[in-house]
Amino acid sequence: MANNKKKGGVKSAQVNNEQAAAAAAAQVNNGTSAQKSNTSSSDAQATVIGVLHDRFYKDENAAEHTGLPQGTVDKINEVNAIAAAVWMCQEVANGNSKFAATMRVGML
């Protein structure tokens, strides 16, 4: 006999992640927003990094909820940390926000 017990919250978490990923993709693909300014592309990157952070780092049971091995979840977290550092460097170097301008002056 099969075990038909369902884990609570897993489906809603997956739906939320899919919605967030779709929103991030729409931001990137919406009328070539990435070509209009670095800020739009940067915002989309930050959204994707945030979604991954929320899903895999904040969730202590991410491996169980996603069905991925714990080693894979750990590697996703490592790659996401590198992506966050790269994103911040790109924002400082190329961004036109107040944060980027302040950081550039601070680096001088």
Order of alpha helices (4+ residues) and beta strands (2+ residues): alpha-alpha-alpha-alpha-alpha-alpha
